[in-house]
Amino acid sequence: MIDWLQHSTGGLLTLSALSIALLLVLIIRVRVEPFIALLIVGLLVALAAGLPVETLVGSAQKASESLVEKGFGGILGHVAAIIGLGTLLGSILEASGGAEVLTRTLLRAFGEKRAPLAMGLAGLIFGVPVFFDIGIFVLAPLVYVAAKRGGRSIVLYAMPLLAGLSVMHAFMPPHPGPVAAAGLLHVSLGWIIIMGLACAVPAWFIGGVLYSSWIGKRITVPVPEEMLAAAEKARGDESRGEPPLSLVLGIIAVPLVLILAGTFGSILLPRGSAVLGVFTFFGTPAVALTIAVLLAFWLLGFRRGMTRDQVGELSAASLRPVAMILLVVGAGGFFGAVLAATGVGKVLATSLADLGLPVVALSYVISCGLRIAQGSATVAIVTTTGIVAPVVADLGYSQPQLALVVMAIASGSIIASHVNDGGFWIVSRYFGLSVKETLQTWTVLETILSVVGFGMAALLSVFV
């Protein structure tokens, strides 16, 4: 039995399936923290597959070559600085009032009749540097006011905003999911940005504009008066003026432009040239984000009256939630390293070749299953990428093709948000929706975003 489990195709596939099942049981039923569950399952799979203890954990004299340290360190060395810097950038943009000035400018430009579209664009733009839940906390008061002035259902205004925030969080750096997947699959973030926009914008248009307009006319939910009162109080407490819109957009654009310049520079410029060296340096994601953060701290912080203590407190507060994200990502890297070392990846690749199932489709299906089962998009992305990484390692995929695999995984990670997802309850609470109304609006919206995002990734994979 043990020999079959460790060396046969059926045994290794069974071991992989059992590891995923155990992972879900630990997270869902036993309520173990995802990073601990990933670590436990990774260790058990390695032992069950017969990997030597020295390979798994090293020795007392030297542990640096062990799967534990290489699995954690390999991925965290790539993503830790990017996620941390992205979080700092989002926090200063939020604290400076950048979100409000962006949204109010769009609302004035589009007028009351097209206010839902303005809210959607605000979510799409501000969703680049800001985490999904923070975007809701900051922009929800503006949704209340716009819905009250328009005299229509809050659903009509909230869903476009949520669609913009959701697709950016799922598909675009510096958000944890796509950055972690890019690190595990060794994909340039420049290609992630290109393919992310190619998948996110159509998904946002179909889900956030077309579907939201349709459902917003059929489910009428008035703005709760207590939410309006809280929104007006928050607006009245503002003592610092709003920053210029051009400055906000410019700071958001800086890291994206630099990273894309580095990516295209590596394609178009001759190797070894001085110009390519400049493009490569400034286009490195950690360098590009550092520049953006420094600009934001100076132009949106110190020059607009923030003290050093205030900036320090803001930075510390924004970075605290990042610790758990990084632990999950690191444990996911270890889990993936174990699956690669056991040979499961090669067996899975052979089985896929026999079935004729594309890796893009497999990635989406696995990610969907993990998302629906345990609720966390980040856990779904990290776990799926760990499973898929050994499969694509020997397929010779190009950078654009690997980026599309990441998009398929990201698409699956947002499908069918329901009661086991924290985002479901945030949406329900902040916009005054019942559970039934949240399922009818938010859950369906997320599913549309997922399906369209995957459709675009699958379509593009035919041509790249």
N, C-alpha and C positions, 0 to 999 in steps of 0.2 A: 504493500500500500504506500509506504513512504517513498520507495523507489519510483513508483508510478507518479506520485504527486510532484516529485522533484525533477524528473527527467522526461516524462512523456508530454506530448502536446496537450492532451486532455487534462492531465494532472496540473500542468502550469496554468491553463485557462481556468480550471476549477479553483486553484489557489487564488488567482486574481479576483474571481467572482466572490469568493468567500471573504477576501480582504475588504472589498467594497461593502459587502453586507454587514460585516462586523463594524466597520467604520460608521455606517448609518445607525446601527443599533446603539453604539456608544454615544453618538451625538444626540440622537432623537429620544431614545428610551432612557438611557442612563444619565443624560444631561452632562456628559463630560465635555470640557472645553475642546473645540475643534483641534487646536494645535496639540493638545495632549493625546487626543484620540488618534490623530495622524501619526504621532510619534510611537504610540503603543502598537498600532496596527503595522507600521513599518518594521518595528523590531520583531513582532511575531511572524510576519511574512518571511523575513530574512532567515529566522531560525527554522521555520517550517520548510523553507526551500533548501536548507542545508548549507547556507553560506557560513564560512569559517568565522569564529568569534573575532579573530584578529582583523578580518576584512570588515566586519560590522562595526566594532567599537575600538579597534586598535589595541595597543598594549599600554601598560603603565608608563613605559619609557617614551612611546611615540604614538600619538592618536591623530596626528594631523592628516594622515592618509586614510583614515577610517571613513566608512560611508556616512556615519553620523555627522562628522565635522565637514566632510566635503559636500554632503547633501545640503546641510544648513548654510555653510559658508559660501558655496558656489552661487546660490541664488541671492542670498542677502547682500553679498558683495556687489551685485548688480543693481538691486532694487532699493536698498535701504536709503541711500542718499536721494534718489529720485522721489520716492514717496514722501520722505521727510521734507524736502525742499518744496515739493508740490503742495503739501499741507500748509507750510508757512506762507506760500504765495496766496493760497486761497483765504487764509485767515486775515491777512492784512487787507486784501481786497474787500472782504466782508466788513471788517471793522471800520474801514475808511468811508463806507457808504457807497462804494463802487456799484454794488448791486442795485441800490435804489436809484442812483442817477441813470444807470443803463435802462432800467425798466421804465422809469418815468419818461425818459426821452422817447423810448419806443411807443409808449402809450400816447404821448402827445403827437408823435409823427403819424401814427396809424388812425388815431381817432377812436371814439367809443365803439363804433360799429365793428372795427377790426381789432378791438382790444384783445380778444383771445389769441389772435395771431401774434400780436405784440408780446403777450406773455410767453408764448411758445418760443419766439426768437430770443427773449431774455433768458429762458431756461437753457436754450441751445448754446448761447454765447457764454453766459456766466457758469454753465455747467462744466466748461473746460477746466478751470482751476479749482473749482469748489466741489467738495463731496456732496453727494445726493441729499443727505439729511440736512446738512448745513444750508444748502440752497433753499430747501423748504422752509426752514426756520426763518431765514432772512427775507424771502420773497412772499411768503404766505400773507403777511399784512397787506401787501399791494394787491394781491388777488382779492382779498375781502373788499377793499375800497373800490376796485374796478368793477367787481360784480354788483356791488350796491349801487354804484352810479349807473351801470348799464341796465339795472332792473331785471337781470336774467339769472339763471341758475349758476351757482358757484362752480358746478361741474364744467360748464362751458369755458371757464377761465382757468381752472386748476389743472385740467387734463393736458392742455398744450404745454403748460409750464413743466409738469411732471414728465412729459414725454421728452422734452429737451434735456432736462437734468438727468433722466435715466439713460438715454443713449450715450450721452457724453461720459457718464460714470462707467458704463459698460465697455465702451469701445475705445476711449481716448486716453492717452497718457496725460498727466501723471497719476491717474487713478490706479489703485493697487492691483485690480484684476488684470487689465491688459499689460501693465508693466511687469507683473509677476509671470504671466504667460510668455511674454516676449523674452524675459530672462531665461526661463526654463527651455525655450525652444531656440534661443540664441538668434533672435530677430532684431534688426535695427529698429529703434523707435521711430525713425523717419518713415519706414514702410508701414509701421503700425498706424501712424497719423494719417497717411495717404489712404490706406484701406479702411481705417476707422471712419474717416469722413465719407468715403464711398458707400459704406454700409449704414452709417448713422443718419445721414441727411435724408435718404429716401424713407427709412423707417420712421423718422420723426415726421415727415410730411404725411405719410399715409396714416400713421397712428395718432400723431399729435395734432394734425390739422384736419384731415378728412374724417377720421373716426370720432375725434373729440367734438367736432362740430355737429356730427350726427347724434351722438349720445347725449350731448349737452342740451339738445332741444327736446329730449324725451324723458330725461330724469331731472326733475326740478327740485333743487335743494336751496333754500334761501340762506343767506349769510347769517349765522347766529349773531345776535346783538352783542354778546359778550366778546366775540372775536373782533367785531368792529371797534368796540370800546378799547380793547387792548391795542389794536392797530393804531388808533388815533393817539393813545397815550405814548406809544413807542415813538411816533413821529414827533410828538410834542416835546419829547425829552432830548431831541437832537440839538446839541450845542455847537457842534463843529460843522461848518459848511460842507457841501458836497464837492467832490473832486470833479474836474472837467471830464466829460465823456471821452474825449480823444485820449486823455491820459490813461483812463481805465482800459480802453480797447488796446492802446499801444502796449501796455504792460502785459496784458493777456497774450498779445501777438508775439512778443519778443522771443519766448522760448520755442514756440512753434516754428517761427521763421528761421531761427538759428539751427534747430534740429533738421529741418527740411533742407536748409542750405548745405549742411554737412552731408546729408544723404545724397543729394543730387551732385554735390561737388565730387564725391567719391566715384560717381558714374561718369561725369563729363570731363573732369580735369585729369591731366596726365599724372601718373604716379611719381612721387618724389618731388613734385613741384612745391615751391614755397607757398603759393596760394592755396593749394590743397591742404597743406599743413595748417594754415590759418583756419580754413573752413572746417577741418576735422576737429581742431581744438575747440573752437567756439560752438560747433555743432554737437559736441559731446553732451548728452542730456544733463549730466550733473553740472557741467560748466554753464550751459544755457540757462538752466533753472536758477543757479546761483546768481547769475547776472540779473535775472528777472526779480529775484527776491531782494537783492540789494537795491535795485531801482525802486521797487515797491516800498521798502522800508524808508528810503530817503524821500521819495516824491510824495507818497501817500501817508507816511508816518511823521518823520521828524519835521519836514517842511510845512506840515499842516498842524503842528502843535503837539504831537505826541512826545512824551518824555522817554528817556532811555528805560526807566522802570516800567512804563506802560508797554513799550515794545517788548521788553523782556518777559513780562507777565503774559502778554498775548502769545508770544512764541511758546512759552512753557505750557500754557493751557492747550494750545492747538496740537502740540506734539504728544500729549499724554495718550490719546486714543490710538496713536500710531503703533504703540508697543504691541498690542494684541494682534494687529494686522500683520506686522512683521513676523511675529511668532508663528502665525498660521502659514504665512508664505514660506518660512524656513522649514517648518515641519512638512509642508507639501513638497518642497525640494528634496528632503530626505526620503519621503515616501516614493517619489519618482525615481530616485537613485537606486533604491532597493529593488523596485520593479525591473529596472534596467539590468541590475546585476544578477537577478534571478533568471534572466532569459525570457521573461514573460513578453517583453516587447517584440522580440524576434518571432516568437510563436504566434503572437497576435497579428503581426504583419503578414506572416505566411497564410494564416487563416483568412485574413481580409482579401489577400490576393486571390485565394481560391473562391471566395464568395463574390468577388468583384465589387465590394462595397468601398467607395472612396473614403479616404481618411477624413475629409471635410465633413461628410455625412456622419461617420462614426463619432467624430468629436462632438458634433451637435447633439446627437442622441444621448451620449453618455452625460454631457453637461446638463441637458434637460432633465434626465432622470435624477441626477444628484441635486439639482436645484429644487425640483418638486418635492423630493423626499426630505431634505433637511433645511431648506429655506435660505441659506446664505449664498449669495452670488459669488463672493470671494472664495469660499470653500469649494464651491462647484468648479470654479475656474482653475484653482490650484490643483485640486484632485484630478480633474479631467486632464489637465496638461501633464501631470505626472504619469498618468496612464498612457497618454498619446506620445510623449517625448521619445520613448524607446522605439516606437513604431516608425516615426518619421526619421529617426537618426540615420537609417541605412537607405532611405529612399532618394537621397540627392535632391531634395526640394530646394528651389531658389528662395531668396528672401521674400519676394512678393507672395509666393505660394505658402510659405510658412506664416506670413502675416495673415493670409486668408484662413488658415487653420485656426489662428488665434481669434479671428472674427467669428468663426463658427462656434468656438467654445464660448466666447463672450455672449453671443446671441442666445445660446442655450441657457446661460446663467441667469437670464432675466425672465424666462418664461413663467407664466401662471403664478405670479406672486399671490400667496394666500395666507392663511392664518398662522403658518409657522415662520413667516418672514416679518422681521421687525419693521421693514418699510411699509408693509400693509397697514400696520397699526398707526404708524406716523401719519400716513395719508388719511386714514379714517378719522383720527383725532384732530388733525389740523384743519380739515375742511368740513367737519361736521357731518360725515357720512356714516350711515348705519353699515353693519357688516354686509348686508345684502346689497346695498348701493355700492359699497367698495368693491365687492366681487363683480358687479355688473359693469363698473367703470374702470377702476384701476387694474384689476386682474385681467380683464379682456384687453385693455390697452397694452399691458406688458407682454401679453401673448402675441399681439399684432406686431409690436416692436421686435420681438424675438424672431418670429417667422419671416418678416420682411428682411431683417438683418441677415439671417441665414440665407434667404433667397438671393440676396445680393452677393454674399460671399461665394455661394455655389455657382452663380452665374459668372462671376469674375474668374473663378478657378478654371473655367473652361478656356479662357483666353490668355492666361498668364503662364 
